[in-house]
Amino acid sequence: MLKVLLIVAVIAFVVWTLVRISLKRLDGGSGGSQSRLIAPDDDPDFLRGLDRRKDVDDG
C-alpha cells in the first residue's frame, strides 16, 4: 500500500513539474514579475478613458 502511495506522489510531482515548465515556456520565461499586455482592455490608457462622461452633443 505504501508503494502505491509513493508511486502516486512521484507521478503527481512529475506532472506538476512538467506543467510548470511548459507554462513558463508559453509565458516567454518572464518569471511572472512583469505583466504583458494581452488585450486593449489591459492597457491603462484605454481603461482611463472609460470612466469619463460622454458628451451628449455627439449625436
Backbone as XML, in Angstrom:
<?xml version="1.0"?>
<chain id="A" units="angstrom">
  <residue number="1" name="MET">
    <atom name="N" x="0.830" y="-1.196" z="0.000"/>
    <atom name="CA" x="0.000" y="0.000" z="0.000"/>
    <atom name="C" x="0.871" y="1.254" z="0.000"/>
  </residue>
  <residue number="2" name="LEU">
    <atom name="N" x="1.965" y="1.204" z="0.745"/>
    <atom name="CA" x="2.857" y="2.358" z="0.811"/>
    <atom name="C" x="3.562" y="2.586" z="-0.526"/>
  </residue>
  <residue number="3" name="LYS">
    <atom name="N" x="3.834" y="1.507" z="-1.257"/>
    <atom name="CA" x="4.457" y="1.635" z="-2.573"/>
    <atom name="C" x="3.531" y="2.366" z="-3.540"/>
  </residue>
  <residue number="4" name="VAL">
    <atom name="N" x="2.264" y="2.043" z="-3.479"/>
    <atom name="CA" x="1.289" y="2.686" z="-4.366"/>
    <atom name="C" x="1.215" y="4.178" z="-4.066"/>
  </residue>
  <residue number="5" name="LEU">
    <atom name="N" x="1.192" y="4.536" z="-2.805"/>
    <atom name="CA" x="1.150" y="5.942" z="-2.415"/>
    <atom name="C" x="2.406" y="6.670" z="-2.875"/>
  </residue>
  <residue number="6" name="LEU">
    <atom name="N" x="3.545" y="6.031" z="-2.762"/>
    <atom name="CA" x="4.802" y="6.629" z="-3.202"/>
    <atom name="C" x="4.809" y="6.822" z="-4.718"/>
  </residue>
  <residue number="7" name="ILE">
    <atom name="N" x="4.312" y="5.854" z="-5.449"/>
    <atom name="CA" x="4.255" y="5.966" z="-6.911"/>
    <atom name="C" x="3.312" y="7.089" z="-7.333"/>
  </residue>
  <residue number="8" name="VAL">
    <atom name="N" x="2.172" y="7.193" z="-6.678"/>
    <atom name="CA" x="1.222" y="8.272" z="-6.992"/>
    <atom name="C" x="1.845" y="9.630" z="-6.693"/>
  </residue>
  <residue number="9" name="ALA">
    <atom name="N" x="2.565" y="9.745" z="-5.597"/>
    <atom name="CA" x="3.212" y="11.007" z="-5.239"/>
    <atom name="C" x="4.285" y="11.381" z="-6.260"/>
  </residue>
  <residue number="10" name="VAL">
    <atom name="N" x="5.055" y="10.411" z="-6.708"/>
    <atom name="CA" x="6.102" y="10.681" z="-7.697"/>
    <atom name="C" x="5.487" y="11.099" z="-9.029"/>
  </residue>
  <residue number="11" name="ILE">
    <atom name="N" x="4.438" y="10.414" z="-9.448"/>
    <atom name="CA" x="3.769" y="10.775" z="-10.704"/>
    <atom name="C" x="3.164" y="12.173" z="-10.608"/>
  </residue>
  <residue number="12" name="ALA">
    <atom name="N" x="2.566" y="12.505" z="-9.476"/>
    <atom name="CA" x="1.986" y="13.839" z="-9.292"/>
    <atom name="C" x="3.067" y="14.912" z="-9.353"/>
  </residue>
  <residue number="13" name="PHE">
    <atom name="N" x="4.212" y="14.647" z="-8.756"/>
    <atom name="CA" x="5.312" y="15.614" z="-8.779"/>
    <atom name="C" x="5.843" y="15.801" z="-10.197"/>
  </residue>
  <residue number="14" name="VAL">
    <atom name="N" x="5.970" y="14.725" z="-10.941"/>
    <atom name="CA" x="6.463" y="14.814" z="-12.318"/>
    <atom name="C" x="5.485" y="15.599" z="-13.187"/>
  </residue>
  <residue number="15" name="VAL">
    <atom name="N" x="4.201" y="15.330" z="-13.044"/>
    <atom name="CA" x="3.193" y="16.059" z="-13.825"/>
    <atom name="C" x="3.199" y="17.535" z="-13.453"/>
  </residue>
  <residue number="16" name="TRP">
    <atom name="N" x="3.291" y="17.843" z="-12.168"/>
    <atom name="CA" x="3.326" y="19.239" z="-11.717"/>
    <atom name="C" x="4.543" y="19.957" z="-12.290"/>
  </residue>
  <residue number="17" name="THR">
    <atom name="N" x="5.694" y="19.289" z="-12.294"/>
    <atom name="CA" x="6.911" y="19.894" z="-12.819"/>
    <atom name="C" x="6.797" y="20.136" z="-14.324"/>
  </residue>
  <residue number="18" name="LEU">
    <atom name="N" x="6.264" y="19.170" z="-15.052"/>
    <atom name="CA" x="6.118" y="19.339" z="-16.494"/>
    <atom name="C" x="5.152" y="20.464" z="-16.847"/>
  </residue>
  <residue number="19" name="VAL">
    <atom name="N" x="4.065" y="20.572" z="-16.108"/>
    <atom name="CA" x="3.102" y="21.653" z="-16.357"/>
    <atom name="C" x="3.736" y="23.002" z="-16.054"/>
  </residue>
  <residue number="20" name="ARG">
    <atom name="N" x="4.478" y="23.077" z="-14.987"/>
    <atom name="CA" x="5.125" y="24.340" z="-14.618"/>
    <atom name="C" x="6.147" y="24.762" z="-15.670"/>
  </residue>
  <residue number="21" name="ILE">
    <atom name="N" x="6.935" y="23.812" z="-16.164"/>
    <atom name="CA" x="7.928" y="24.126" z="-17.187"/>
    <atom name="C" x="7.247" y="24.554" z="-18.487"/>
  </residue>
  <residue number="22" name="SER">
    <atom name="N" x="6.198" y="23.858" z="-18.874"/>
    <atom name="CA" x="5.518" y="24.208" z="-20.122"/>
    <atom name="C" x="4.842" y="25.574" z="-20.025"/>
  </residue>
  <residue number="23" name="LEU">
    <atom name="N" x="4.297" y="25.918" z="-18.874"/>
    <atom name="CA" x="3.686" y="27.240" z="-18.713"/>
    <atom name="C" x="4.731" y="28.338" z="-18.740"/>
  </residue>
  <residue number="24" name="LYS">
    <atom name="N" x="5.908" y="28.079" z="-18.199"/>
    <atom name="CA" x="6.979" y="29.073" z="-18.259"/>
    <atom name="C" x="7.410" y="29.303" z="-19.697"/>
  </residue>
  <residue number="25" name="ARG">
    <atom name="N" x="7.473" y="28.244" z="-20.486"/>
    <atom name="CA" x="7.870" y="28.392" z="-21.885"/>
    <atom name="C" x="6.820" y="29.158" z="-22.669"/>
  </residue>
  <residue number="26" name="LEU">
    <atom name="N" x="5.555" y="28.921" z="-22.399"/>
    <atom name="CA" x="4.497" y="29.649" z="-23.089"/>
    <atom name="C" x="4.490" y="31.120" z="-22.707"/>
  </residue>
  <residue number="27" name="ASP">
    <atom name="N" x="4.836" y="31.408" z="-21.463"/>
    <atom name="CA" x="4.856" y="32.781" z="-20.971"/>
    <atom name="C" x="6.065" y="33.540" z="-21.493"/>
  </residue>
  <residue number="28" name="GLY">
    <atom name="N" x="7.028" y="32.853" z="-22.033"/>
    <atom name="CA" x="8.227" y="33.508" z="-22.517"/>
    <atom name="C" x="9.313" y="33.549" z="-21.470"/>
  </residue>
  <residue number="29" name="GLY">
    <atom name="N" x="9.123" y="32.898" z="-20.361"/>
    <atom name="CA" x="10.146" y="32.858" z="-19.327"/>
    <atom name="C" x="10.342" y="34.166" z="-18.597"/>
  </residue>
  <residue number="30" name="SER">
    <atom name="N" x="9.303" y="34.981" z="-18.506"/>
    <atom name="CA" x="9.445" y="36.291" z="-17.875"/>
    <atom name="C" x="9.560" y="36.202" z="-16.360"/>
  </residue>
  <residue number="31" name="GLY">
    <atom name="N" x="9.284" y="35.073" z="-15.770"/>
    <atom name="CA" x="9.412" y="34.928" z="-14.333"/>
    <atom name="C" x="8.187" y="35.361" z="-13.560"/>
  </residue>
  <residue number="32" name="GLY">
    <atom name="N" x="7.191" y="35.907" z="-14.226"/>
    <atom name="CA" x="5.968" y="36.294" z="-13.557"/>
    <atom name="C" x="6.016" y="37.670" z="-12.916"/>
  </residue>
  <residue number="33" name="SER">
    <atom name="N" x="7.176" y="38.344" z="-12.946"/>
    <atom name="CA" x="7.261" y="39.641" z="-12.298"/>
    <atom name="C" x="6.728" y="40.752" z="-13.197"/>
  </residue>
  <residue number="34" name="GLN">
    <atom name="N" x="6.807" y="40.572" z="-14.504"/>
    <atom name="CA" x="6.314" y="41.576" z="-15.426"/>
    <atom name="C" x="5.046" y="41.071" z="-16.083"/>
  </residue>
  <residue number="35" name="SER">
    <atom name="N" x="4.042" y="41.931" z="-16.135"/>
    <atom name="CA" x="2.805" y="41.527" z="-16.796"/>
    <atom name="C" x="2.830" y="42.030" z="-18.231"/>
  </residue>
  <residue number="36" name="ARG">
    <atom name="N" x="2.323" y="41.217" z="-19.134"/>
    <atom name="CA" x="2.277" y="41.599" z="-20.538"/>
    <atom name="C" x="0.889" y="42.114" z="-20.871"/>
  </residue>
  <residue number="37" name="LEU">
    <atom name="N" x="0.823" y="43.022" z="-21.843"/>
    <atom name="CA" x="-0.463" y="43.485" z="-22.330"/>
    <atom name="C" x="-1.002" y="42.434" z="-23.283"/>
  </residue>
  <residue number="38" name="ILE">
    <atom name="N" x="-2.150" y="41.893" z="-22.977"/>
    <atom name="CA" x="-2.722" y="40.831" z="-23.787"/>
    <atom name="C" x="-3.817" y="41.377" z="-24.696"/>
  </residue>
  <residue number="39" name="ALA">
    <atom name="N" x="-4.586" y="42.301" z="-24.205"/>
    <atom name="CA" x="-5.701" y="42.840" z="-24.968"/>
    <atom name="C" x="-5.807" y="44.338" z="-24.694"/>
  </residue>
  <residue number="40" name="PRO">
    <atom name="N" x="-6.549" y="45.080" z="-25.520"/>
    <atom name="CA" x="-6.663" y="46.525" z="-25.305"/>
    <atom name="C" x="-7.247" y="46.890" z="-23.945"/>
  </residue>
  <residue number="41" name="ASP">
    <atom name="N" x="-8.099" y="46.033" z="-23.387"/>
    <atom name="CA" x="-8.696" y="46.384" z="-22.105"/>
    <atom name="C" x="-7.722" y="46.203" z="-20.947"/>
  </residue>
  <residue number="42" name="ASP">
    <atom name="N" x="-6.507" y="45.709" z="-21.204"/>
    <atom name="CA" x="-5.473" y="45.653" z="-20.179"/>
    <atom name="C" x="-4.600" y="46.903" z="-20.187"/>
  </residue>
  <residue number="43" name="ASP">
    <atom name="N" x="-4.747" y="47.731" z="-21.198"/>
    <atom name="CA" x="-3.929" y="48.923" z="-21.352"/>
    <atom name="C" x="-4.436" y="50.020" z="-20.420"/>
  </residue>
  <residue number="44" name="PRO">
    <atom name="N" x="-3.571" y="50.583" z="-19.573"/>
    <atom name="CA" x="-4.022" y="51.624" z="-18.631"/>
    <atom name="C" x="-4.595" y="52.852" z="-19.333"/>
  </residue>
  <residue number="45" name="ASP">
    <atom name="N" x="-4.050" y="53.224" z="-20.502"/>
    <atom name="CA" x="-4.585" y="54.381" z="-21.221"/>
    <atom name="C" x="-6.002" y="54.121" z="-21.710"/>
  </residue>
  <residue number="46" name="PHE">
    <atom name="N" x="-6.272" y="52.901" z="-22.127"/>
    <atom name="CA" x="-7.620" y="52.535" z="-22.565"/>
    <atom name="C" x="-8.593" y="52.567" z="-21.393"/>
  </residue>
  <residue number="47" name="LEU">
    <atom name="N" x="-8.179" y="52.032" z="-20.261"/>
    <atom name="CA" x="-9.059" y="51.972" z="-19.097"/>
    <atom name="C" x="-9.324" y="53.354" z="-18.516"/>
  </residue>
  <residue number="48" name="ARG">
    <atom name="N" x="-8.361" y="54.263" z="-18.631"/>
    <atom name="CA" x="-8.519" y="55.602" z="-18.082"/>
    <atom name="C" x="-9.665" y="56.335" z="-18.767"/>
  </residue>
  <residue number="49" name="GLY">
    <atom name="N" x="-9.843" y="56.105" z="-20.065"/>
    <atom name="CA" x="-10.874" y="56.802" z="-20.816"/>
    <atom name="C" x="-12.278" y="56.266" z="-20.582"/>
  </residue>
  <residue number="50" name="LEU">
    <atom name="N" x="-12.435" y="55.135" z="-19.966"/>
    <atom name="CA" x="-13.762" y="54.551" z="-19.784"/>
    <atom name="C" x="-14.587" y="55.255" z="-18.718"/>
  </residue>
  <residue number="51" name="ASP">
    <atom name="N" x="-13.940" y="55.862" z="-17.740"/>
    <atom name="CA" x="-14.665" y="56.485" z="-16.643"/>
    <atom name="C" x="-15.105" y="57.908" z="-16.959"/>
  </residue>
  <residue number="52" name="ARG">
    <atom name="N" x="-14.683" y="58.454" z="-18.068"/>
    <atom name="CA" x="-15.053" y="59.824" z="-18.416"/>
    <atom name="C" x="-16.492" y="59.861" z="-18.922"/>
  </residue>
  <residue number="53" name="ARG">
    <atom name="N" x="-17.152" y="60.967" z="-18.633"/>
    <atom name="CA" x="-18.522" y="61.133" z="-19.123"/>
    <atom name="C" x="-18.501" y="61.401" z="-20.626"/>
  </residue>
  <residue number="54" name="LYS">
    <atom name="N" x="-19.472" y="60.859" z="-21.323"/>
    <atom name="CA" x="-19.569" y="61.082" z="-22.760"/>
    <atom name="C" x="-20.396" y="62.336" z="-23.005"/>
  </residue>
  <residue number="55" name="ASP">
    <atom name="N" x="-20.013" y="63.072" z="-24.053"/>
    <atom name="CA" x="-20.749" y="64.280" z="-24.402"/>
    <atom name="C" x="-22.109" y="63.909" z="-24.978"/>
  </residue>
  <residue number="56" name="VAL">
    <atom name="N" x="-23.124" y="64.671" z="-24.590"/>
    <atom name="CA" x="-24.475" y="64.438" z="-25.083"/>
    <atom name="C" x="-24.602" y="64.962" z="-26.508"/>
  </residue>
  <residue number="57" name="ASP">
    <atom name="N" x="-23.756" y="65.923" z="-26.896"/>
    <atom name="CA" x="-23.847" y="66.577" z="-28.201"/>
    <atom name="C" x="-23.243" y="65.743" z="-29.333"/>
  </residue>
  <residue number="58" name="ASP">
    <atom name="N" x="-22.769" y="64.560" z="-29.060"/>
    <atom name="CA" x="-22.090" y="63.775" z="-30.090"/>
    <atom name="C" x="-23.030" y="63.279" z="-31.187"/>
  </residue>
  <residue number="59" name="GLY">
    <atom name="N" x="-24.306" y="63.266" z="-30.997"/>
    <atom name="CA" x="-25.242" y="62.681" z="-31.938"/>
    <atom name="C" x="-25.579" y="63.564" z="-33.043"/>
  </residue>
</chain>
